[in-house]
Amino acid sequence: MKITVCELPNERKAFENAWARLCEHCQKTQSEFILLPEMPFEIWLPATPDESDAKWSAAISAHDRWFERLPELGVEVVAGSRPALIDNKRYNVGFVWTEADGVMDIHAKHYLPEEPGFWEATWYDRGPKEFRSFQTPKGKIGFLICSELWFNRHARDYGLDGVQIILSPRATESRTADKWVMGGRVVSVVSGAYCLSSNWAWNSVDSAVGWIIEPENGEVLGLTSAAQPFLTLDIDLDRADQAKSSYPRYVLD
């Protein structure tokens, strides 16, 4: 199966241009599954602590408009996260889209940072501590949205549930890229699943890195970069199924 990760810019004009190139890339490579960054279709609101109902509503509307354009990618399954308002609470929700079923909400982000540039606990609420798997037409997936990557007991639970791909849409800085890749490798080893991550590109020079990591030994199969912001690779989901029976996945709790 051909699967794509990416890094996309925060600035809206640059995003529009990058989107056109991403669509061309996906069609040229015949990608079947793409992961987008964390809440990609509006500027990164938690960059400041100045939370606003109006701005959150505008971000929801922006994502709704962009969801109508997802068929432009020519990809069967699209995943990412989106801002949502559910029961008068704001959430950052991991979604899966298919042309047949539209946008399906899977998991609301539970672990929220609160620091300069990432005032997430100010901007939205913690989702329920529920990490459920979901069967897509292109494999069984589970979400660990950005900071959730560091709570890898959930990665182990996903592995025990037969998840083949763990999705980590992110908004992280380039200076911490090595640390995040390390976290992604641990997630794959713990779960026996592929780990995919797509990220924001904060400027045209520094790459904050997206990745595809294999399930057996946590080997990095590929990384995005400022020069190559889109990465498509052919993966074999049978490798994830087989990895579940080898160390350390088989060890009982």
N, C-alpha and C positions, 0 to 999 in steps of 0.2 A: 504494500500500500504506500502510495506517495503522500507524504505529510509535510506541511510547511509551517515554519515559525518565522517571526519577523521582528524588526524594530521600526516604530513609526514615530514621526515627530509630533511634538506638542503644539507647535505653532500651526494655526489652521490653514494658512495658504500653503505652507510646506506639506501639510498633511494631505491636502487635495492632490498635489502633484505626486506625492508618494503613493497614494491610493491608485492612481492610474497606472503607475509602474508595477505595483503589487498585482493588480488585475492581469496585466500583461504577463508577469512572471508566472502566476498560477496557471494561466491558460497555456503558456508555452511549455511548462513542465508537466502539465496534466495532473496537477495536484488534486487529491481527493479529500483532504482534511487540512484545515488551517486553524491555528490558534492566533488570536489577536491579543494585544496587550490589555492591561487593566483599564477598564472604562475609557476606551480609546477615542470615542466620537465627540469629545468636548475637551477643552483645556483641563489640565490637572487641577481640580478645585482645591484639594487639600494642601496645595502649595502655601496657602496662607490660612490663619485661623479665623478669618472673617467669613464664617458660615452664613448662608442665606437661603431661605426657602425659595426665593425667586430664582437664584442661580441653580439650585438643585433641580427645580422644575424645568428650567431651560435645558439643563444637561440631559434630563430624561427625554425631553422632546427632541433634542439633537440625536440621541441614540435611536429613537423611534424612526426618525427620518432616514438615518443611515441604514437601518435594518432593511428598508425598502430597496437599498442598493446592493445588498449582499449577493444577489444573483450575478452581479457583474464579475464576481470573482471566478465564477464557473466551477466552484468547489462544492462537493456534495454535503460536507459537514463543516460548519463554521462554529468556533467556540471562542469565548472571551468572558469579560464581565461587564456589567452595566449598572448605572445608578437606578434605583427603584424606590418607590414609595408604597409600602404595604402596611395596611392598618395604621396609617398616619406615622409610620416610622420609616426613616431612610435606611436603605441597605445597599451594599455593593454585592451584586448577585452574579454568580457564575452561570452562564447560559450556553445552550447548544442550539444551533439553528440548522434546519434542513428545509429544502424547498417545499417538501410535502407537509411538514408540521409547523413551520415557522419557528419563532423563538420560544424555547422551553427553558424555564428557570430551574436550576439544579441545586444550587448551594449558595447561601448568603454568608459572606465573609465573617468569621467569628473573632479572629485575633487581629486587633487593630493597634497600629503604632500611634504615637502622639509625640511628635518632635518637629523641629523646624523643617519645612518642606513636605511634611507628611502628617498633617493634623487630622488624621482620619477619625479618631475617636470624637473629635469635635464635630466633624462633618456628618457622620452617620453612625447608626446603631450597630451593636454586635448582633450578628445573626445567631440563630439557635446553634448549639453545639452538636450539629448533625452533619456528618460527612458521608453522604449516600452516593453509591455508585449509580451509573446510568449507562444503559446499553444503547449505543448509537449504531447506525448502519455500518460504521467503520471501526468497531471495537468498543469494548467496555471501558468507560472513563470514570475518573474521579477528580475533583478539584482540590487543589491547595493553593489558594489565591495569595500570592506574594508572601507576606509575613507568616502565613500558615505553613509554609515550607519547613520552618524550623521546629514544628511540633510533629515530629515524624512518627509518633505512635499512630497517627492517622494514616500515614503511608503504609505501615504494617497492616492495619485493619483493611485498607484497600486491597493490599496484596492477598490477604486471606479471603477476601470477597471475590477474587478473580479478576480484579481490574487490570487491564492491559496497558493503559496509558494514563498517567497522572499529569494533569494540566495545571500549569502555574503561570497565569497571566500576571505581569508585574509592572510596577512603576518604581524603579530603583536607580541609584546614581552609578555613573561609570566608575567612580573610585572604589566602589564596593563589589565590582563585577566578579573578581576571583572568589570572594567569599560566597557569593550566591551560586556560582557554578559548583563549588564544593558541596553546598547544601543540596543541589539538584542531584549530584552523584550519590549522596547518601540516601536520598529518597528512592532512587532506582534500586540500590542494593538492598534496602530494607524491604521494599515491596515486591521486587521482581517484576517491575513494570517499566516501560519507557517513561521517561520524564521529559516533558516539553515545556518550554517557557518562551514567551514573547514579551518584549519590553518597550518602554518609551525610549526614543532617541532625543535627548535633551538639547543637543546641538549638532552641527554638521561635522564635527571633528571627533568627539569622544563617543565611543560605543558603549552602551550599557549592557549589551550582550543578550541575545536569545540563544537557546540551545536545544539540541536533541541528544538525549543520553540513553544508552542501551540498558536492558534490564538485568543482565547476568552479573557483570563486574562494575557497572557504573561507568563504563567507558564513554567519553564524550565523542559522539559521532560527528558533530559539527556545531559551529558557533556562528552567529551573525556578527557583522562588524559595520562600521561606518561606511566602508567601501562596498560591502556586500550585505545590505540590510535584510535580504530575504534568503531563506535557506530551505530547500526542498530535498528530502532524502527518501529513499525507498526502504521501508522497514517491514519486518516480518513479525506479525503478532504471535505466531507460534513460539517465537523465542521468549516472549513474556510468559506464555503458558508453561513452557518447560522450566523457566527459571524458578517458578514457585516451589519446585520440589528439591532445589539445591540449597546449600548453606548460604546465608543464615535463615532463609525463609522457612525451612521445615522445622526449625527448633520451636518447641512448644513454649507458650507463655507460662 
